[in-house]
């Protein structure tokens, strides 16, 4: 289990992507946290915190949890981990006919209504492709809602009106400009579906995006939202791109790390509409981004749960003029941090992550600072030793330093003289222009 082997496989099974007829077991042999404790050290970077989360997730969500010979139950409980408390004979209890693993129960044939809410502002060049990608979805029980947030670009306004005629089953609404958070909240308020998927007006959905989302969240009644992977691309393509800039593969935790970076994923996720409304949806700040990141944090702080579908369900259009890239990142991050500042208590297990990380990161900073100082002193000592053994070289260096100092002094003197001359010339010129301006006003 060390290293979180099987983490993505377990996420895939939970989401219904694979392994329905396979029992996924985890044997607890050791974990990173216990290794650090034996070495008497704390986590030194975000990678270690992420690995701790992955190992815990793998253990807690496995179909079978196997303990090695000997009593390690107390150390496991000491980690604060939960789980199914499965034993070795759990395989026999869950086996189906002929000893094969029994498949998870399938969902009923009823397809719940899903609202896809799109906030649009001056993205008329991209909105047609976004709606076209929804029109080809394999999931048919859709309520597509598009809200124009007071677009000012004529092309976008005309395109919005044209699309309204092209898709008569979609709902098109218009409003005075209110910002991304307020517009997404109106989508949430107007949503008719049991589930709600917010989508950016310039992204592209994979043909089975909604179907995958619905399948995953219906299998996990304890979850209020599920995010997914996505592939980023650049350009004006209207279909699935062939080249990608990067891939986003969030882990879904640990939550403490969400105060530093978004561990949950993009806004393009599926929510239980009632749960999302219960926490107030998005915050409506103007001029800042990261409202999606903040919304995930709000859900967790309200006692809700989120997980990740390990599959690329949509394509993210990376634009340099995108809202998250033209807004101030300090202010964007601050709106997320405020959700932590007002939190009375962290979710179970997260307090230990926070305090050990704080201590470990500080110790790492001290170690790096000490190493840097030692390197500087060693370098100075080495240079001194070299020049001490070469008297001629030492004398030559001293002369060179004196020459450089004299040259810099003379150059500085010349620049001061030139600056004074330029200042006088510029001053005289300004006086002349002022007189001309006054004369022209008088003539008028």
ZISULGI-V363820 format. One line per field, one symbol per residue. burial: I if it has 24 or more other C-alpha atoms within 12 Angstrom, else O. A space follows every 10 residues. Layout:
burial = ???
This chain:
burial = IIIIIIIIII IIIIIIIIII OIIIIIIIII IIIOOOOOOO OIIIOIOIII IIIIIIIIII IIIIIIIOOO OOIOOIOOIO IOOOIIOOOO OOOIOOOOOO OOOOOOOOOO OIIIIIIIII IIIIIIIIII IIIIIOIOII IIIIIIIIII IOOOOIIOII IOIIOOOOOI IIIIOOOIII IIIIIIIIII IIIIIIIIII IIIIIIIIII IIIIIIIIII OOIIIIIIII IIIIOOIIII OOOOOOIIII IIIIIIIIII IIIIIIIIII IIIOIIIOII IIIIOOOIII IIIIIIIIII IIOIIIIIII IIIIIIIIOO OOIIOOOOOO OIIOIIIOII OOOOOIIOII OIIIOIIOOI IOOOOOOOOO OOOOOOOOOO OOOOOOOOOO OOOOOOOOOO OOOOOOOOOO OOOOOOOOOO OOOOOOOOOO OOOOOOOOOO OOOO
